[in-house]
């Protein structure tokens, strides 16, 4: 690809995936500002890959792998932060509507339970139910089999349901 084709392709991929990558990062780091920085870094690295002529088979998987690795690096540099930072960074949970307040309280409870899961389970649930990845796509990102990912998701869901006293 020439430089103009690279630019057009980059902009197309950015438009398609930037919001998803940002949401993934903000869920991982609980900070809008840090998530913006990480998202920017993901796309800078993606641009470098395009300019270098790297053959990219699945842009989405590559972007999520880059984001995941950057989040891991960020956590290595800093101590773990709580979900409460979402509010401090401007993520609004409050609403005047009683139903919304109740729903937000329930969501907070679910997030607190998910926060206590081990990292692989937490990541699998996030990728599956927030980002909409299939178990096969999650397996490609994590290096596990799709069956192992499905088992991890089911066990994590059972733990969340048990903690919240939800029964089928």
C-alpha positions in Angstrom: 0.0 0.0 0.0 1.2 3.5 -0.7 1.1 6.2 2.0 -2.3 7.6 0.9 -3.9 4.1 0.9 -2.4 3.5 4.4 -3.9 6.7 5.6 -7.3 5.9 4.3 -7.2 2.4 5.7 -6.0 3.7 9.1 -8.8 6.3 9.2 -11.4 3.5 8.3 -10.1 1.2 11.1 -9.9 4.1 13.6 -13.5 5.1 12.9 -14.6 1.5 13.2 -12.8 0.5 16.4 -11.6 3.6 18.4 -14.7 3.8 20.6 -14.5 0.0 21.4 -10.9 0.2 22.2 -11.5 3.2 24.5 -14.3 1.4 26.3 -12.1 -1.6 26.8 -9.3 0.5 28.2 -11.6 2.6 30.5 -13.0 -0.6 31.9 -9.6 -2.0 32.5 -7.9 1.1 34.1 -11.0 2.9 35.5 -9.7 6.3 34.3 -11.0 8.2 31.3 -7.8 10.2 30.9 -5.5 7.1 31.1 -7.9 5.2 28.7 -7.7 8.1 26.2 -3.9 7.9 26.4 -3.8 4.2 26.0 -6.2 4.3 23.1 -4.1 6.9 21.4 -1.0 4.8 21.9 -2.8 1.7 20.4 -3.6 3.6 17.3 -0.1 5.1 17.0 1.3 1.6 17.1 -1.2 0.4 14.6 -0.2 3.3 12.3 3.4 2.3 12.7 2.5 -1.3 11.7 0.8 0.0 8.6 3.7 2.2 7.6 6.1 -0.7 8.2 4.1 -2.8 5.7 3.2 -5.4 8.3 0.6 -7.9 7.0 -2.4 -7.6 9.3 -5.0 -10.3 9.1 -7.4 -9.2 11.8 -7.2 -5.6 12.7 -9.7 -5.9 15.6 -7.8 -8.7 17.2 -4.5 -6.8 16.8 -6.0 -3.6 18.3 -7.3 -5.5 21.3 -4.1 -7.3 21.8 -2.2 -4.0 21.7 -4.6 -2.5 24.2 -4.4 -5.4 26.5 -0.6 -5.3 26.5 -0.6 -1.6 27.1 -3.0 -2.0 30.0 -0.7 -4.7 31.5 2.3 -2.4 31.1 0.4 0.5 32.7 -0.6 -1.7 35.7 3.0 -2.8 36.1 4.0 0.8 36.5 1.2 1.8 38.9 -0.6 0.2 41.8 -4.1 -1.1 41.1 -6.8 1.6 41.1 -10.4 1.2 42.2 -13.6 1.5 40.1 -14.4 4.6 42.2 -12.0 6.5 40.0 -14.5 6.3 37.2 -16.6 8.9 39.1 -13.6 11.0 39.9 -12.6 11.1 36.3 -16.1 12.3 35.3 -17.9 9.0 34.5 -21.4 9.8 35.7 -23.5 7.2 37.6 -25.9 9.6 39.1 -29.3 10.3 37.6 -32.5 11.8 39.0 -34.6 9.0 37.6 -35.4 6.4 40.4 -35.2 3.5 38.0 -31.8 4.7 36.7 -30.5 5.1 40.2 -31.6 1.6 41.1 -30.1 0.2 37.9 -26.8 2.1 38.5 -26.6 0.7 42.1 -27.2 -2.8 40.8 -24.5 -2.2 38.1 -22.1 -1.0 40.8 -22.8 -4.2 42.8 -22.1 -6.4 39.7 -18.9 -4.4 38.9 -17.7 -4.9 42.5 -18.2 -8.6 42.2 -16.5 -8.8 38.8 -13.6 -6.7 40.2 -13.0 -9.5 42.8 -12.7 -12.2 40.1 -9.3 -13.3 38.9 -7.9 -11.3 36.0 -8.5 -14.0 33.3 -12.1 -14.4 34.3 -12.6 -10.6 34.6 -11.1 -10.1 31.1 -13.1 -12.9 29.6 -16.4 -11.5 30.9 -15.5 -8.0 29.7 -14.6 -9.2 26.2 -17.7 -11.4 26.0 -20.4 -9.2 27.4 -19.1 -5.6 27.0 -17.2 -5.9 23.8 -19.3 -8.7 22.2 -16.4 -11.0 21.3 -17.2 -14.7 20.7 -15.4 -17.3 22.7 -13.4 -18.1 19.6 -12.3 -14.5 19.3 -11.4 -14.4 23.0 -9.4 -17.6 22.5 -7.4 -16.0 19.7 -6.5 -13.1 21.9 -5.7 -15.1 25.0 -4.0 -18.1 23.4 -6.4 -20.5 25.0 -8.9 -22.9 23.3 -12.5 -21.7 22.7 -13.7 -24.4 25.0 -11.4 -23.2 27.8 -12.7 -19.7 27.3 -16.3 -20.9 27.4 -15.7 -22.8 30.6 -14.0 -19.7 32.1 -16.9 -17.5 31.2 -19.5 -19.9 32.6 -17.6 -20.4 35.9 -17.2 -16.6 36.3 -20.9 -16.1 35.6 -21.8 -18.7 38.2 -19.5 -16.9 40.8 -21.2 -13.6 40.0 -24.7 -15.1 40.3 -23.8 -16.9 43.5 -22.5 -13.8 45.1 -25.5 -11.8 44.0 -27.9 -14.6 45.0 -29.3 -14.9 41.5 -30.7 -18.2 40.5 -31.9 -19.4 37.1 
